[in-house]
Each structure stands twice: as structure tokens, then as C-alpha cells.
Amino acid sequence: DAHRLGSYWSHVPECEDRAVCAHCGVPEDLEHVLIRCARPGQAEVWAMAESLWLKKHPVWPALSLGGILGCGLIPVRDEEGRVLQGASRLYRILISESLFLIWKIRNESTIQRDGSPLSSPEIHNRWNFAINQRHRLDILLSRARNGQRAKVSPGLVLHTWSSVLRDEDSLPNNWLDSPRVLVGIERRDPSPPSPRPSGRLGRNR
């Protein structure tokens, strides 16, 4: 009930229908919203999180409600069992940002759009924006200000985001002061691409 899901709405006049997922027709609880619902949103978000994560680490842990809510307690280790601080931190960021976005998408679809889902490009671009905003925040937190130490170690920020940046091979080893450093997921055009004309094939490039 703290999350205003399922049975919570059964006792709210004129909102009783919100107790059941309008898309799936089953009682709505937190697990359903985050990893079970078939409405566009959660599956797309987790797929993008997994795709980015696999640039960093070869294993994407199976999703579960407990694992999502307890992501801050899950260490990522190398083959010898040593904790990878940067990878562990990136995992926490991906899970927590994805969780929050799924929750916002669900609320917007249910409350503001009368059950109409967001489009795939909208979901893609919102996740992309959220992760890049978090990356930008990390850069700001890594800078010392007004004689005070940085809130996050610059080295930890570099280790957190290594292997998942766009055009990373062209960046300096310390890219914290480089302009327009972005996480490696492109924005998606909301309009469908124009069909290519049939007939002659273009040259191979």
C-alpha cells in the first residue's frame, strides 16, 4: 500500500479499477510493475540496461524483485572473486535509475494517458536521458569546489563509466573535463525511417 498499488485502490472511490493492471488484467503489485507487466515500459528499459551493462561485464544478473530493491548490496566480482568497485557502482546506478523510470512511465501511462502506453522511441530516449544525466552528475560530484574535497573520487567515477562511453577510444584517459562525453546509447528518432526505394542496389561501402 505504501506504493499505492493493487489493493490500495480498492478502497478509493472511482479509482477501484486501478487495483488491476489495465494491460494484463491481473492484480497490480510492485513485482508486476517492475518485471512482469507486458505493457511497453519495463521490458524495454531492462533490455537497454542489460545492453549497456554487457559492455562493462559479461554477466547480467537475472532480475528479481529482491535483487532490484537490494541492488545496493550486490557486489560485482571478477573471475578471482575480487570486488570491482566501478562495476558494482555502475550496476547500482543502472538498476536504480531504471527502476525509477519504470515507475514514472507506469504512473504516466496509468494516470495521465488513461492507460495508453508510451512509444518505444519515447521509452528509449527517456532512459538514455536519465543515464546521461546521472553520468553528468557524477562528473560534477568528482570536482572539488570552494576548497572542499570532491564528493566522489574522480578515479571511482572514471572506473564506474569506463567501457560504456561513446567513442571511448578517442577520449583521453581522464575524460572528466572533456566536453560532451556521453554514455554509449544513441537517441532514437521518434519518426519511422523512410523506406528505401526498390530497384538497384547501392554500392557497398
Long-range contacts (C-beta under 8 A, 24 or more apart in sequence): 3-30, 5-29, 5-30, 5-33, 18-110, 22-110, 22-115, 23-115, 23-117, 30-65, 31-65, 33-102, 33-103, 33-106, 34-65, 34-68, 34-99, 34-102, 34-103, 35-63, 35-64, 35-65, 35-68, 37-106, 39-106, 39-109, 39-117, 40-117, 40-118, 40-119, 40-120, 40-123, 41-102, 41-105, 41-106, 41-109, 41-117, 41-118, 41-123, 42-102, 42-105, 42-106, 44-120, 44-123, 44-124, 44-127, 45-98, 45-101, 45-102, 45-105, 45-123, 45-127, 46-98, 48-98, 48-124, 48-127, 48-128, 48-185, 49-94, 49-95, 49-98, 49-127, 51-185, 52-94, 52-131, 52-164, 52-183, 52-184, 52-185, 53-90, 53-91, 53-94, 55-163, 55-164, 55-184, 56-87, 56-90, 56-162, 56-163, 56-164, 57-84, 57-87, 57-91, 68-95, 68-99, 71-95, 71-96, 72-96, 85-156, 85-159, 86-156, 86-158, 86-159, 86-160, 86-161, 86-162, 87-159, 87-160, 89-156, 89-159, 89-160, 90-160, 90-161, 90-164, 93-131, 93-134, 93-160, 94-131, 97-127, 97-130, 97-131, 97-134, 98-127, 100-130, 101-126, 101-127, 101-130, 119-190, 120-188, 121-188, 121-189, 121-190, 122-190, 124-185, 124-187, 124-188, 125-187, 125-188, 125-190, 127-185, 128-183, 128-185, 128-186, 128-187, 128-188, 131-183, 131-185, 132-182, 132-183, 135-161, 135-181, 135-182, 135-183, 139-176, 139-181, 142-176, 143-176
